[in-house]
Amino acid sequence: MTYYVYLIVTKVKNRTTSYVGYTKNLNERIKLHNTNKGAKFTKGKKWKLVYYEEYDSKHEAMKNEYSLKKNYVLRNKLKIGNKN
């Protein structure tokens, strides 16, 4: 089974905010974030997918999700590299 680690961004009051997560169904998960049914942190905002990686195991996906969540330098590079 394929798992995904993803980074989504939103802009609120001229500030870009990011969120990192993992899922089995990437398209459905992004849809949930944008319809106020995703994580509590993401409710009420319009999110854009800017980065994702595929993994063959849930363990690897969770390990790399944790790593990306803590790596603010990389998160900022990914946000800046994908601005509209």
N, C-alpha and C positions, 0 to 999 in steps of 0.2 A: 504494500500500500504506500502511496506517496503522501508525504506531509510537506507543508510549506511554512517557511518563516517569512514574514512580510513586514514592510514598513509603510505606513500610511501617514499622510500629512494633511493639515488643514491650516487655514489662515484666519486668525481671530485678532481684530484690532491691530492690523499691520505686523503681527507676530506669527511666525510659523511654528506650529506645534506638531510633534510626531508621536506615533504610537507603534509599538512593535508587538507582534503576536505570532501564534502558530495555529495551523488548521489543517484539516484534511481536504476541505473544499474552499479554495481561495475565492472564487467568484461569489459564492453564497455568503462567505464571511464578510466580504467588503460590502455586499448588499445589506447585511444585517447592521453593520456599523452605520451605514447611511440612512437606515430607517429606524433609528433609535432602539434597536433590539440587540446591539452589540454590547461591548463592555461599558460599564457605567461611565468611565472616563471619556468615551467617545460620543456619548449621547448629545444630541442637539447641534451637531456640527456636520459639515459636508466634508468627507474624506476622499483623498485621491491616493491610489496605490502608486508608489514611486520605486519600490524595490521588493523583490522576492527571490527566494532560493528554494530548490526542491531537495527533499531528503527521502531516503528509502525507509527510515525507521523513525518512530515517534521519539525515541530516546535521543537520537542525533538532532532532530528538529528542536526539541526542548532545550538541549544543551546549547545549541547555537542561538536560539531565541534569547536565552539568558545572557549569553555573551554579547549579543547585539544591543540588548536593553542597557547594559552597563557601559557600552562603548559610545560615549557621547560625541567624541571626535568623529568617528565614522558616521554616526547618525546625522551629524551636521553636514558632513561632506555629501552624503546622499540627498539630504534635503536641498542643499544649495545646487547640486548638479541636476536637479529635476524641477527647478522653478519654471513656472509658465512664462 
